[in-house]
Each structure stands twice: as C-alpha cells, then as structure tokens.
Amino acid sequence: MAATTTTLNAILKEFYVGPVREQINQEANVRALMKSTTVQWNGQSCIVPLHTARNTGVGAVAQGGALPTAGQQGFDRLTITAKFVYGRAELTGPAMASAKNSKGSFETWMAAEMDRLSQDVANIENQMAVHGGSVLGFVWQKQNGATFEYAGRISTTELPLTLGIATSTAQLVRLDTYVAVGAATQVNTVANNSIVFNAAINTAAVPAGVVMAVTLPAASTIVGGVAGQWANEPNGITSNLAAITIYGNSKAAIAELRSNFLLIDPVADVYAALDLKRMQASFDLVNEKGGEPDLILTHPAMRSEYTDLLVGTNAGNLMVESGNKGKSGDGGFAGGLGYSNKPFLTSRHAHKGTFFMLIKKDWATYELDAGSWMDDDGSILKRVNNQDAYEATWRHYYETACSRYNVQCVLTGIQF
C-alpha cells in the first residue's frame, strides 16, 4: 500500500507564512482630524472664550438727534472638562515566555497585545469622535407615529448600542430652536435608515424642512447596558452640533451657538436623492454666517450617491482636467473626490444619509493627559495579585469640542 499524507501525518511539518494579516479595519481618520489641533492644559477645566453678540449701540440719526443708546459686546465661554478613555490588556507569565521573540511566534506578546490594544483605543475614539455623547442621530418626518426615517448611530458590533428596555429612552429636539418635541420615549430598534419607538411621537407641529435630533436623557441605557454610560464619552461631532446643552451653554438660549441643519428634501420631509443645488445651499448658508466649509465628512457608502451625479446624463457636472486626452479610461474615483474644491473624508463610523460640512480649524482635542501607558510608578506592566500574570493600561484624558458652532453644517436625509 502506498504511503499517504494521512499515514505520514506524524512526521510532516506545518509551514506557517507570516506576517499576521490584518482582518479588521483600523481606520481612525476622524480621530486624526480632531487631533490635528491639540490643546494641552491642566487644572479643573479648560475655558474657551466666545464672542456671541454685537454692540447694539449703533445707527444713523438726524442732525442734532439723540445718539444711539450705548450697548455692549456679548461674550460667553465653553467650560471643557476631560473625559477618560481606557484600554486594558492582561497576559500570563507562560504566554509572555512563549511569545517573547520572533523565533517562537509571528508577533511578540508586546506587538500582539499591547500595540494592538492602542489601535483598539484609537478605534473606539474614532467612533466617539463622530457620535460620542448624548445625540444618537437625526430624524425629519412630520407625523404622529412611532417609526421615523433616520440617519445616525446604528446598533451593530462596530457601534454598540443596548436597546429595547424600559430605560432606553430618547428625546426628539428640533434643531432650529433646540427645543424638545414630545416626551422622552423608549427606543425599540435602530437600523441604517429607520428608528422605531414603542409609542407614537407627534412631530406634526414642527415646520417643514426642520431636522430633529434624537437625544438621550441622563437616565437612558444605550451604551454597554449601563445607565448613562454615554455621558462618560467624549462628545463627538453630533453631540457638539446637536445637543441642547454643551460645555455649560444652552443652545436654546443662545442662538449664536446653534449649528446649521438642512434636509435634502425640505418640502416632503422624506429621504431623497442627493442634489448638487442642495449641497451648494449648505455652503452658501455657512458662508452667510462667516465661514467656508473645507471638509465634507460622510460614510463610504455615500460616495456612490455623489459620483452618480458626476457621470452619465449628469456628466456636465464633472469638472475634469484635459491632460489625459483620451489615452486611458477609468470607471471609478479612487481619490480626490470633492465638492467646490473641498475634499471628502469618509469614515465607516460616519452616518449614512448625512454629509457633515465642517471647518477643520474649529475642531480640537483638549487633552488633560495625552494618550499613553499608565506608568506613574515607573512600570507599564503591573503584577496581577496572586497570579502569574501581568496587566497594562492605556489611558487618555481628553475632550473634543468645536469653537465655532454656527459655521458648521449638516445635510441629512440623503437617500442611499
């Protein structure tokens, strides 16, 4: 009988081909955007002063008439305190001995656990850079119902939510006045394009075209199954722009701190196809407020909605360079996608159905302590009590904030 691989199994070697192939998306570009401006501080809080009102004591008067009544400038401030993000790793002594160098493993224990843990922290910080804090997403239909078209944070492994229990409540807030609509109502399910409450919420009185935020009261159980867990997250883009109260200020009381929210279809208040005219309206609105968006943040799935406007019957919309001269063809857009010479930034953590028109310099990470391994006693590795094991903790004390809210714009309700 001929020998086979089965009979030779005991003497055959296993051949491993390294290195370890990454199967997880490690993109963290929104976090990098926020960290492009980093402010380090110490003390109880970081104060950012704001100019919020003009002196009203100005005007033309008749010769010999009474002069304008003296007025004054209006000022306010953001009071920023740090939030605390951690990552922990633990290894046994035998595991460390087995993977201490490349001879015995594809990666050392240091690279496999500690280096990758810092990437995991960057990943969750990227999530929170978009949706950290009290704002779950946006709705816009004017109805008395329980199911609404929705764009925002979704219930997946990547964006963890705990829903469907009595304390999982959300409050709708109209984003023209930042005033609550209806009562806080339990959230049952969240999907890519819809959110379902367990009771009807009457939004019929909200004017057409007005976007509403889905915000979380303090008692909500949404993240990780712990009541109010979201309150420990650094505030992301959605909470900075859509929360009623942010860093000690009420946007319902101070109109100058309100951001701009546009619906792609402001008449029917339903999901609708992307429209270049509506994108331009977003830019024009920001320009009227004294700014100019220099970045459009969206989900990768939204690129096809935009590129669809640049091909076929709408090819006249596409501005192209003439250097190619017909020598080659390419059916897609690999990079350089933009509008009005402003680039798109895509992130898997951004909301589908939404474009965030942002001004980069107005966003910053305020760090009480930069991200680092906890080593205040001189050692990164700590012995686990009564075990042959060691643990290490990564920490980052910071908050993310916008310093000019009224020149940021959100365009939502885009069909995808």
Buried (B, 14 or more C-beta within 10 A) or exposed (E): EEEEEEEEEEEEEEEEEEEEEEEEEEBBBBBEBBBEBEBEEEEEBBEBEBEBBEEEEEEEEEEEEEEEEEEEEBEBEBBBBBBEBEBEBBBBEEBBEEBEEEEEBBBBBBBBBBEBBBEBBBBBBBBBBBBBBBBBBBBBBBBEBBBBBBBBBBBEEEBBBBBBEEEBBBBBBBBBBBEBBBEBBBBBBBEBBBBBBBEEBBBEEBEEBBBBBBBBEEEBBBBEEEBBBBBBBBBBBBBBBBBBEBBEBEBBEBEBBBBBBBBBBBEBBBBBEBBBEBBEBBBEBBEEBEBEBBBBBBBEBBBEBBEEBBEEEEEEEEEEEEEEEEEEEEEEBEEEBBBEEBEBBBBBBBBBBBBBBBBBEBBBBBBBBEBEBBEEEEEBBBEBEEEEBBBBBBBBBBBBBBBBBBBBBBBBBBBB
